[in-house]
């Protein structure tokens, strides 16, 4: 597992902000999935995944984000991503996922968007 990986959340303006730090890969995806699914099962259906401090995403990471989006939509919730890194943004663009997720440059923009 990535030694600098961290995941934490907090509630802000009717949203649950899940901050992820480090690499999102086959080693860290189980922690991300478990953390977020627990929040969804607790009724937190407006989630922002703050990926500003994510340094790398592999295909398992993309897969877990798609799975989270599906689970949220099944419950009529909302999911937003905050991505600052051009490298991480490029991964979403190259895989045609950029149009699937609402993606914001800043947490403030994600929190205040209609």
N, CA, C and O atoms as CSV, one atom per row, in Angstrom:
chain,resi,resn,atom,element,x,y,z
A,1,UNK,N,N,0.845,-1.183,0.000
A,1,UNK,CA,C,0.000,0.000,0.000
A,1,UNK,C,C,0.884,1.237,0.000
A,1,UNK,O,O,1.961,1.252,0.595
A,2,UNK,N,N,0.418,2.250,-0.663
A,2,UNK,CA,C,1.101,3.542,-0.706
A,2,UNK,C,C,1.251,4.071,0.715
A,2,UNK,O,O,0.251,4.244,1.413
A,3,UNK,N,N,2.484,4.330,1.160
A,3,UNK,CA,C,2.683,4.747,2.550
A,3,UNK,C,C,2.075,6.107,2.887
A,3,UNK,O,O,1.836,6.394,4.061
A,4,UNK,N,N,1.824,6.933,1.906
A,4,UNK,CA,C,1.291,8.270,2.172
A,4,UNK,C,C,-0.189,8.383,1.833
A,4,UNK,O,O,-0.724,9.489,1.766
A,5,UNK,N,N,-0.854,7.257,1.619
A,5,UNK,CA,C,-2.276,7.274,1.286
A,5,UNK,C,C,-3.088,7.637,2.521
A,5,UNK,O,O,-2.848,7.129,3.617
A,6,UNK,N,N,-4.058,8.529,2.319
A,6,UNK,CA,C,-4.972,8.910,3.397
A,6,UNK,C,C,-6.359,9.137,2.813
A,6,UNK,O,O,-6.506,9.566,1.669
A,7,UNK,N,N,-7.365,8.843,3.612
A,7,UNK,CA,C,-8.743,9.146,3.230
A,7,UNK,C,C,-9.480,9.617,4.483
A,7,UNK,O,O,-9.372,9.013,5.550
A,8,UNK,N,N,-10.218,10.690,4.331
A,8,UNK,CA,C,-10.977,11.256,5.456
A,8,UNK,C,C,-12.180,11.991,4.877
A,8,UNK,O,O,-12.200,12.320,3.691
A,9,UNK,N,N,-13.172,12.246,5.707
A,9,UNK,CA,C,-14.324,12.999,5.216
A,9,UNK,C,C,-14.814,13.971,6.271
A,9,UNK,O,O,-14.494,13.874,7.456
A,10,UNK,N,N,-15.604,14.909,5.782
A,10,UNK,CA,C,-16.249,15.885,6.655
A,10,UNK,C,C,-17.511,16.367,5.944
A,10,UNK,O,O,-17.620,16.280,4.721
A,11,UNK,N,N,-18.443,16.867,6.710
A,11,UNK,CA,C,-19.671,17.416,6.140
A,11,UNK,C,C,-19.515,18.922,5.983
A,11,UNK,O,O,-19.023,19.613,6.876
A,12,UNK,N,N,-19.947,19.411,4.824
A,12,UNK,CA,C,-19.831,20.836,4.536
A,12,UNK,C,C,-20.938,21.248,3.561
A,12,UNK,O,O,-21.036,20.710,2.458
A,13,UNK,N,N,-21.760,22.201,3.975
A,13,UNK,CA,C,-22.824,22.747,3.113
A,13,UNK,C,C,-23.701,21.667,2.485
A,13,UNK,O,O,-23.895,21.671,1.269
A,14,UNK,N,N,-24.223,20.761,3.267
A,14,UNK,CA,C,-25.093,19.678,2.789
A,14,UNK,C,C,-24.379,18.644,1.922
A,14,UNK,O,O,-25.035,17.808,1.300
A,15,UNK,N,N,-23.076,18.684,1.873
A,15,UNK,CA,C,-22.278,17.715,1.120
A,15,UNK,C,C,-21.351,16.980,2.079
A,15,UNK,O,O,-20.932,17.533,3.096
A,16,UNK,N,N,-21.037,15.746,1.753
A,16,UNK,CA,C,-19.966,15.030,2.440
A,16,UNK,C,C,-18.758,15.084,1.526
A,16,UNK,O,O,-18.787,14.572,0.407
A,17,UNK,N,N,-17.699,15.709,2.012
A,17,UNK,CA,C,-16.465,15.853,1.240
A,17,UNK,C,C,-15.514,14.743,1.669
A,17,UNK,O,O,-15.129,14.658,2.835
A,18,UNK,N,N,-15.139,13.893,0.713
A,18,UNK,CA,C,-14.203,12.803,0.974
A,18,UNK,C,C,-12.867,13.199,0.356
A,18,UNK,O,O,-12.731,13.276,-0.865
A,19,UNK,N,N,-11.884,13.448,1.217
A,19,UNK,CA,C,-10.550,13.831,0.751
A,19,UNK,C,C,-9.690,12.587,0.603
A,19,UNK,O,O,-9.582,11.775,1.521
A,20,UNK,N,N,-9.080,12.453,-0.567
A,20,UNK,CA,C,-8.199,11.327,-0.838
A,20,UNK,C,C,-6.821,11.889,-1.160
A,20,UNK,O,O,-6.679,12.783,-1.994
A,21,UNK,N,N,-5.811,11.352,-0.487
A,21,UNK,CA,C,-4.429,11.791,-0.684
A,21,UNK,C,C,-3.599,10.595,-1.135
A,21,UNK,O,O,-3.725,9.506,-0.576
A,22,UNK,N,N,-2.756,10.792,-2.136
A,22,UNK,CA,C,-1.839,9.734,-2.567
A,22,UNK,C,C,-2.301,9.053,-3.838
A,22,UNK,O,O,-2.983,9.652,-4.669
A,23,UNK,N,N,-1.920,7.788,-3.980
A,23,UNK,CA,C,-2.235,7.026,-5.182
A,23,UNK,C,C,-3.559,6.281,-5.037
A,23,UNK,O,O,-3.883,5.757,-3.972
A,24,UNK,N,N,-4.311,6.247,-6.132
A,24,UNK,CA,C,-5.553,5.483,-6.191
A,24,UNK,C,C,-5.269,4.315,-7.132
A,24,UNK,O,O,-5.256,4.468,-8.353
A,25,UNK,N,N,-5.043,3.156,-6.540
A,25,UNK,CA,C,-4.648,1.993,-7.334
A,25,UNK,C,C,-5.187,0.717,-6.710
A,25,UNK,O,O,-5.975,0.759,-5.765
A,26,UNK,N,N,-4.759,-0.404,-7.241
A,26,UNK,CA,C,-5.257,-1.704,-6.790
A,26,UNK,C,C,-5.070,-1.894,-5.282
A,26,UNK,O,O,-5.831,-2.634,-4.658
A,27,UNK,N,N,-4.087,-1.249,-4.701
A,27,UNK,CA,C,-3.817,-1.395,-3.269
A,27,UNK,C,C,-4.706,-0.520,-2.397
A,27,UNK,O,O,-5.037,-0.896,-1.273
A,28,UNK,N,N,-5.092,0.640,-2.908
A,28,UNK,CA,C,-5.856,1.589,-2.091
A,28,UNK,C,C,-7.357,1.590,-2.393
A,28,UNK,O,O,-8.150,2.076,-1.586
A,29,UNK,N,N,-7.745,1.055,-3.538
A,29,UNK,CA,C,-9.155,1.041,-3.931
A,29,UNK,C,C,-10.062,0.374,-2.895
A,29,UNK,O,O,-11.145,0.899,-2.634
A,30,UNK,N,N,-9.676,-0.761,-2.287
A,30,UNK,CA,C,-10.573,-1.349,-1.282
A,30,UNK,C,C,-10.890,-0.396,-0.130
A,30,UNK,O,O,-12.026,-0.359,0.343
A,31,UNK,N,N,-9.909,0.369,0.324
A,31,UNK,CA,C,-10.159,1.331,1.404
A,31,UNK,C,C,-11.092,2.439,0.944
A,31,UNK,O,O,-11.983,2.860,1.682
A,32,UNK,N,N,-10.883,2.910,-0.282
A,32,UNK,CA,C,-11.747,3.967,-0.817
A,32,UNK,C,C,-13.178,3.455,-0.937
A,32,UNK,O,O,-14.117,4.104,-0.477
A,33,UNK,N,N,-13.340,2.292,-1.553
A,33,UNK,CA,C,-14.672,1.717,-1.748
A,33,UNK,C,C,-15.384,1.531,-0.408
A,33,UNK,O,O,-16.534,1.942,-0.254
A,34,UNK,N,N,-14.709,0.915,0.557
A,34,UNK,CA,C,-15.327,0.673,1.865
A,34,UNK,C,C,-15.708,1.978,2.558
A,34,UNK,O,O,-16.795,2.093,3.125
A,35,UNK,N,N,-14.817,2.951,2.510
A,35,UNK,CA,C,-15.054,4.242,3.159
A,35,UNK,C,C,-16.285,4.925,2.557
A,35,UNK,O,O,-17.177,5.367,3.282
A,36,UNK,N,N,-16.323,5.004,1.231
A,36,UNK,CA,C,-17.408,5.727,0.565
A,36,UNK,C,C,-18.726,4.963,0.669
A,36,UNK,O,O,-19.769,5.570,0.908
A,37,UNK,N,N,-18.696,3.655,0.497
A,37,UNK,CA,C,-19.935,2.874,0.592
A,37,UNK,C,C,-20.540,2.992,1.989
A,37,UNK,O,O,-21.761,3.067,2.132
A,38,UNK,N,N,-19.702,3.009,3.010
A,38,UNK,CA,C,-20.212,3.199,4.370
A,38,UNK,C,C,-20.937,4.531,4.481
A,38,UNK,O,O,-21.993,4.609,5.110
A,39,UNK,N,N,-20.387,5.578,3.880
A,39,UNK,CA,C,-21.037,6.891,3.930
A,39,UNK,C,C,-22.378,6.849,3.204
A,39,UNK,O,O,-23.369,7.400,3.685
A,40,UNK,N,N,-22.402,6.196,2.049
A,40,UNK,CA,C,-23.651,6.099,1.283
A,40,UNK,C,C,-24.699,5.333,2.085
A,40,UNK,O,O,-25.857,5.746,2.153
A,41,UNK,N,N,-24.295,4.223,2.687
A,41,UNK,CA,C,-25.232,3.428,3.488
A,41,UNK,C,C,-25.721,4.189,4.716
A,41,UNK,O,O,-26.801,3.909,5.236
A,42,UNK,N,N,-24.925,5.152,5.180
A,42,UNK,CA,C,-25.340,6.009,6.293
A,42,UNK,C,C,-26.291,7.118,5.841
A,42,UNK,O,O,-26.736,7.925,6.657
A,43,UNK,N,N,-26.602,7.160,4.543
A,43,UNK,CA,C,-27.538,8.149,4.029
A,43,UNK,C,C,-26.909,9.406,3.481
A,43,UNK,O,O,-27.617,10.359,3.153
A,44,UNK,N,N,-25.621,9.430,3.377
A,44,UNK,CA,C,-24.946,10.602,2.805
A,44,UNK,C,C,-24.925,10.433,1.289
A,44,UNK,O,O,-24.075,9.727,0.745
A,45,UNK,N,N,-25.852,11.077,0.625
A,45,UNK,CA,C,-26.048,10.863,-0.806
A,45,UNK,C,C,-25.615,12.041,-1.661
A,45,UNK,O,O,-25.840,12.047,-2.871
A,46,UNK,N,N,-25.002,13.029,-1.047
A,46,UNK,CA,C,-24.411,14.154,-1.787
A,46,UNK,C,C,-22.928,14.158,-1.447
A,46,UNK,O,O,-22.503,14.684,-0.419
A,47,UNK,N,N,-22.151,13.551,-2.347
A,47,UNK,CA,C,-20.727,13.351,-2.086
A,47,UNK,C,C,-19.865,14.151,-3.049
A,47,UNK,O,O,-20.162,14.266,-4.238
A,48,UNK,N,N,-18.796,14.694,-2.501
A,48,UNK,CA,C,-17.738,15.300,-3.308
A,48,UNK,C,C,-16.469,14.515,-3.012
A,48,UNK,O,O,-16.035,14.435,-1.863
A,49,UNK,N,N,-15.878,13.936,-4.051
A,49,UNK,CA,C,-14.581,13.285,-3.898
A,49,UNK,C,C,-13.523,14.321,-4.233
A,49,UNK,O,O,-13.385,14.738,-5.383
A,50,UNK,N,N,-12.781,14.727,-3.222
A,50,UNK,CA,C,-11.737,15.733,-3.382
A,50,UNK,C,C,-10.445,15.008,-3.744
A,50,UNK,O,O,-9.791,14.414,-2.888
A,51,UNK,N,N,-10.089,15.067,-5.025
A,51,UNK,CA,C,-8.922,14.356,-5.546
A,51,UNK,C,C,-7.752,15.303,-5.812
A,51,UNK,O,O,-6.838,14.955,-6.560
A,52,UNK,N,N,-7.767,16.477,-5.219
A,52,UNK,CA,C,-6.701,17.449,-5.485
A,52,UNK,C,C,-5.326,16.951,-5.078
A,52,UNK,O,O,-4.318,17.384,-5.636
A,53,UNK,N,N,-5.275,16.045,-4.112
A,53,UNK,CA,C,-3.975,15.552,-3.648
A,53,UNK,C,C,-3.697,14.122,-4.124
A,53,UNK,O,O,-2.817,13.440,-3.598
A,54,UNK,N,N,-4.456,13.687,-5.119
A,54,UNK,CA,C,-4.213,12.376,-5.724
A,54,UNK,C,C,-3.099,12.534,-6.751
A,54,UNK,O,O,-3.125,13.437,-7.587
A,55,UNK,N,N,-2.124,11.640,-6.671
A,55,UNK,CA,C,-0.956,11.721,-7.548
A,55,UNK,C,C,-1.003,10.742,-8.705
A,55,UNK,O,O,-0.265,10.900,-9.677
A,56,UNK,N,N,-1.864,9.727,-8.615
A,56,UNK,CA,C,-1.907,8.680,-9.631
A,56,UNK,C,C,-3.240,7.953,-9.529
A,56,UNK,O,O,-3.746,7.729,-8.429
A,57,UNK,N,N,-3.807,7.584,-10.670
A,57,UNK,CA,C,-5.015,6.756,-10.704
A,57,UNK,C,C,-4.807,5.676,-11.754
A,57,UNK,O,O,-4.424,5.974,-12.885
A,58,UNK,N,N,-5.058,4.410,-11.385
A,58,UNK,CA,C,-5.009,3.333,-12.373
A,58,UNK,C,C,-6.434,2.911,-12.732
A,58,UNK,O,O,-7.400,3.520,-12.273
A,59,UNK,N,N,-6.557,1.877,-13.547
A,59,UNK,CA,C,-7.877,1.458,-14.027
A,59,UNK,C,C,-8.787,0.981,-12.902
A,59,UNK,O,O,-10.005,1.143,-12.988
A,60,UNK,N,N,-8.220,0.396,-11.848
A,60,UNK,CA,C,-9.075,-0.017,-10.728
A,60,UNK,C,C,-9.632,1.208,-10.009
A,60,UNK,O,O,-10.753,1.179,-9.500
A,61,UNK,N,N,-8.860,2.266,-9.970
A,61,UNK,CA,C,-9.336,3.512,-9.378
A,61,UNK,C,C,-10.488,4.104,-10.172
A,61,UNK,O,O,-11.492,4.530,-9.601
A,62,UNK,N,N,-10.341,4.130,-11.493
A,62,UNK,CA,C,-11.430,4.624,-12.332
A,62,UNK,C,C,-12.672,3.767,-12.141
A,62,UNK,O,O,-13.790,4.276,-12.072
A,63,UNK,N,N,-12.459,2.460,-12.056
A,63,UNK,CA,C,-13.578,1.541,-11.867
A,63,UNK,C,C,-14.334,1.786,-10.574
A,63,UNK,O,O,-15.563,1.739,-10.553
A,64,UNK,N,N,-13.601,2.047,-9.487
A,64,UNK,CA,C,-14.280,2.293,-8.215
A,64,UNK,C,C,-15.065,3.599,-8.270
A,64,UNK,O,O,-16.144,3.686,-7.684
A,65,UNK,N,N,-14.554,4.607,-8.952
A,65,UNK,CA,C,-15.294,5.863,-9.068
A,65,UNK,C,C,-16.581,5.665,-9.874
A,65,UNK,O,O,-17.621,6.225,-9.526
A,66,UNK,N,N,-16.517,4.874,-10.947
A,66,UNK,CA,C,-17.718,4.579,-11.734
A,66,UNK,C,C,-18.727,3.811,-10.876
A,66,UNK,O,O,-19.926,4.088,-10.930
A,67,UNK,N,N,-18.248,2.855,-10.092
A,67,UNK,CA,C,-19.133,2.096,-9.209
A,67,UNK,C,C,-19.794,2.966,-8.159
A,67,UNK,O,O,-20.973,2.791,-7.852
A,68,UNK,N,N,-19.038,3.902,-7.609
A,68,UNK,CA,C,-19.591,4.839,-6.624
A,68,UNK,C,C,-20.667,5.703,-7.286
A,68,UNK,O,O,-21.738,5.915,-6.717
A,69,UNK,N,N,-20.377,6.195,-8.481
A,69,UNK,CA,C,-21.349,7.019,-9.204
A,69,UNK,C,C,-22.643,6.240,-9.440
A,69,UNK,O,O,-23.734,6.773,-9.239
A,70,UNK,N,N,-22.523,4.997,-9.861
A,70,UNK,CA,C,-23.706,4.164,-10.109
A,70,UNK,C,C,-24.520,3.980,-8.830
A,70,UNK,O,O,-25.745,4.103,-8.841
A,71,UNK,N,N,-23.835,3.686,-7.735
A,71,UNK,CA,C,-24.517,3.468,-6.454
A,71,UNK,C,C,-25.235,4.740,-5.992
A,71,UNK,O,O,-26.362,4.680,-5.500
A,72,UNK,N,N,-24.579,5.883,-6.152
A,72,UNK,CA,C,-25.179,7.171,-5.767
A,72,UNK,C,C,-26.414,7.463,-6.625
A,72,UNK,O,O,-27.458,7.859,-6.106
A,73,UNK,N,N,-26.288,7.266,-7.933
A,73,UNK,CA,C,-27.415,7.558,-8.833
A,73,UNK,C,C,-28.603,6.646,-8.568
A,73,UNK,O,O,-29.751,7.073,-8.691
A,74,UNK,N,N,-28.337,5.383,-8.203
A,74,UNK,CA,C,-29.427,4.457,-7.876
A,74,UNK,C,C,-30.251,4.966,-6.700
A,74,UNK,O,O,-31.429,4.634,-6.568
A,75,UNK,N,N,-29.634,5.764,-5.857
A,75,UNK,CA,C,-30.303,6.312,-4.676
A,75,UNK,C,C,-30.697,7.776,-4.871
A,75,UNK,O,O,-31.041,8.472,-3.916
A,76,UNK,N,N,-30.642,8.228,-6.119
A,76,UNK,CA,C,-31.001,9.595,-6.490
A,76,UNK,C,C,-30.147,10.635,-5.774
A,76,UNK,O,O,-30.628,11.710,-5.414
A,77,UNK,N,N,-28.879,10.303,-5.573
A,77,UNK,CA,C,-27.942,11.226,-4.960
A,77,UNK,C,C,-27.108,11.941,-6.009
A,77,UNK,O,O,-27.405,11.889,-7.203
A,78,UNK,N,N,-26.064,12.608,-5.548
A,78,UNK,CA,C,-25.194,13.368,-6.445
A,78,UNK,C,C,-23.737,13.122,-6.069
A,78,UNK,O,O,-23.395,12.999,-4.893
A,79,UNK,N,N,-22.893,13.053,-7.086
A,79,UNK,CA,C,-21.457,12.876,-6.896
A,79,UNK,C,C,-20.730,13.900,-7.740
A,79,UNK,O,O,-21.018,14.063,-8.926
A,80,UNK,N,N,-19.785,14.588,-7.121
A,80,UNK,CA,C,-18.936,15.551,-7.819
A,80,UNK,C,C,-17.483,15.225,-7.519
A,80,UNK,O,O,-17.156,14.725,-6.443
A,81,UNK,N,N,-16.612,15.513,-8.485
A,81,UNK,CA,C,-15.180,15.309,-8.299
A,81,UNK,C,C,-14.470,16.652,-8.348
A,81,UNK,O,O,-14.837,17.533,-9.125
A,82,UNK,N,N,-13.448,16.800,-7.510
A,82,UNK,CA,C,-12.576,17.971,-7.559
A,82,UNK,C,C,-11.203,17.466,-7.965
A,82,UNK,O,O,-10.593,16.656,-7.267
A,83,UNK,N,N,-10.722,17.958,-9.111
A,83,UNK,CA,C,-9.431,17.516,-9.639
A,83,UNK,C,C,-8.619,18.746,-10.011
A,83,UNK,O,O,-9.069,19.575,-10.803
A,84,UNK,N,N,-7.429,18.868,-9.446
A,84,UNK,CA,C,-6.550,19.991,-9.749
A,84,UNK,C,C,-5.411,19.582,-10.680
A,84,UNK,O,O,-4.946,20.391,-11.482
A,85,UNK,N,N,-4.969,18.354,-10.580
A,85,UNK,CA,C,-3.821,17.873,-11.348
A,85,UNK,C,C,-4.181,17.657,-12.815
A,85,UNK,O,O,-5.151,16.967,-13.129
A,86,UNK,N,N,-3.395,18.251,-13.708
A,86,UNK,CA,C,-3.618,18.043,-15.139
A,86,UNK,C,C,-3.384,16.589,-15.527
A,86,UNK,O,O,-4.032,16.082,-16.443
A,87,UNK,N,N,-2.472,15.915,-14.848
A,87,UNK,CA,C,-2.210,14.501,-15.124
A,87,UNK,C,C,-3.440,13.663,-14.816
A,87,UNK,O,O,-3.828,12.808,-15.613
A,88,UNK,N,N,-4.049,13.901,-13.674
A,88,UNK,CA,C,-5.246,13.154,-13.292
A,88,UNK,C,C,-6.415,13.522,-14.206
A,88,UNK,O,O,-7.185,12.649,-14.605
A,89,UNK,N,N,-6.551,14.792,-14.536
A,89,UNK,CA,C,-7.617,15.218,-15.459
A,89,UNK,C,C,-7.474,14.521,-16.812
A,89,UNK,O,O,-8.462,14.109,-17.421
A,90,UNK,N,N,-6.240,14.400,-17.264
A,90,UNK,CA,C,-5.983,13.788,-18.564
A,90,UNK,C,C,-6.454,12.335,-18.586
A,90,UNK,O,O,-6.950,11.864,-19.610
A,91,UNK,N,N,-6.305,11.624,-17.476
A,91,UNK,CA,C,-6.766,10.239,-17.391
A,91,UNK,C,C,-8.276,10.183,-17.610
A,91,UNK,O,O,-8.765,9.319,-18.339
A,92,UNK,N,N,-9.007,11.084,-16.995
A,92,UNK,CA,C,-10.459,11.118,-17.173
A,92,UNK,C,C,-10.820,11.493,-18.606
A,92,UNK,O,O,-11.789,10.972,-19.158
A,93,UNK,N,N,-10.053,12.386,-19.206
A,93,UNK,CA,C,-10.307,12.805,-20.578
A,93,UNK,C,C,-10.026,11.666,-21.560
A,93,UNK,O,O,-10.837,11.398,-22.447
A,94,UNK,N,N,-8.899,11.006,-21.407
A,94,UNK,CA,C,-8.513,9.925,-22.323
A,94,UNK,C,C,-9.456,8.733,-22.260
A,94,UNK,O,O,-9.613,8.015,-23.247
A,95,UNK,N,N,-10.076,8.517,-21.124
A,95,UNK,CA,C,-10.985,7.382,-20.959
A,95,UNK,C,C,-12.443,7.771,-21.203
A,95,UNK,O,O,-13.347,6.971,-20.960
A,96,UNK,N,N,-12.671,8.967,-21.671
A,96,UNK,CA,C,-14.018,9.485,-21.954
A,96,UNK,C,C,-14.894,9.568,-20.707
A,96,UNK,O,O,-16.119,9.615,-20.815
A,97,UNK,N,N,-14.281,9.588,-19.530
A,97,UNK,CA,C,-15.045,9.720,-18.289
A,97,UNK,C,C,-15.226,11.179,-17.883
A,97,UNK,O,O,-15.985,11.481,-16.963
A,98,UNK,N,N,-14.533,12.076,-18.565
A,98,UNK,CA,C,-14.629,13.494,-18.228
A,98,UNK,C,C,-16.067,13.982,-18.360
A,98,UNK,O,O,-16.512,14.815,-17.570
A,99,UNK,N,N,-16.793,13.475,-19.341
A,99,UNK,CA,C,-18.174,13.887,-19.526
A,99,UNK,C,C,-19.168,13.146,-18.646
A,99,UNK,O,O,-20.331,13.538,-18.560
A,100,UNK,N,N,-18.724,12.084,-17.995
A,100,UNK,CA,C,-19.606,11.276,-17.150
A,100,UNK,C,C,-19.741,11.878,-15.756
A,100,UNK,O,O,-20.819,11.859,-15.162
A,101,UNK,N,N,-18.644,12.407,-15.246
A,101,UNK,CA,C,-18.603,12.973,-13.895
A,101,UNK,C,C,-18.638,14.492,-13.948
A,101,UNK,O,O,-18.004,15.085,-14.820
A,102,UNK,N,N,-19.359,15.136,-13.040
A,102,UNK,CA,C,-19.202,16.577,-12.872
A,102,UNK,C,C,-17.847,16.824,-12.197
A,102,UNK,O,O,-17.629,16.410,-11.058
A,103,UNK,N,N,-16.941,17.500,-12.909
A,103,UNK,CA,C,-15.582,17.717,-12.408
A,103,UNK,C,C,-15.351,19.212,-12.231
A,103,UNK,O,O,-15.672,20.018,-13.104
A,104,UNK,N,N,-14.782,19.562,-11.073
A,104,UNK,CA,C,-14.533,20.958,-10.724
A,104,UNK,C,C,-13.060,21.168,-10.416
A,104,UNK,O,O,-12.355,20.244,-10.011
A,105,UNK,N,N,-12.604,22.416,-10.619
A,105,UNK,CA,C,-11.209,22.777,-10.347
A,105,UNK,C,C,-10.946,23.026,-8.872
A,105,UNK,O,O,-9.816,22.877,-8.406
A,106,UNK,N,N,-11.980,23.402,-8.140
A,106,UNK,CA,C,-11.790,23.742,-6.731
A,106,UNK,C,C,-12.941,23.187,-5.899
A,106,UNK,O,O,-14.033,22.929,-6.405
A,107,UNK,N,N,-12.670,23.015,-4.633
A,107,UNK,CA,C,-13.706,22.550,-3.720
A,107,UNK,C,C,-14.817,23.586,-3.612
A,107,UNK,O,O,-15.997,23.238,-3.569
A,108,UNK,N,N,-14.443,24.844,-3.568
A,108,UNK,CA,C,-15.442,25.907,-3.491
A,108,UNK,C,C,-16.419,25.862,-4.655
A,108,UNK,O,O,-17.624,26.025,-4.467
A,109,UNK,N,N,-15.904,25.642,-5.849
A,109,UNK,CA,C,-16.766,25.555,-7.033
A,109,UNK,C,C,-17.691,24.347,-6.942
A,109,UNK,O,O,-18.864,24.439,-7.304
A,110,UNK,N,N,-17.182,23.223,-6.467
A,110,UNK,CA,C,-18.006,22.011,-6.336
A,110,UNK,C,C,-19.106,22.201,-5.295
A,110,UNK,O,O,-20.221,21.709,-5.466
A,111,UNK,N,N,-18.791,22.906,-4.229
A,111,UNK,CA,C,-19.769,23.121,-3.160
A,111,UNK,C,C,-20.873,24.094,-3.555
A,111,UNK,O,O,-22.000,23.975,-3.075
A,112,UNK,N,N,-20.566,25.046,-4.417
A,112,UNK,CA,C,-21.526,26.109,-4.718
A,112,UNK,C,C,-22.221,25.962,-6.066
A,112,UNK,O,O,-23.145,26.719,-6.363
A,113,UNK,N,N,-21.802,25.014,-6.879
A,113,UNK,CA,C,-22.437,24.832,-8.196
A,113,UNK,C,C,-23.893,24.405,-8.011
A,113,UNK,O,O,-24.224,23.697,-7.060
A,114,UNK,N,N,-24.752,24.839,-8.920
A,114,UNK,CA,C,-26.174,24.466,-8.814
A,114,UNK,C,C,-26.390,22.969,-9.031
A,114,UNK,O,O,-27.525,22.495,-8.974
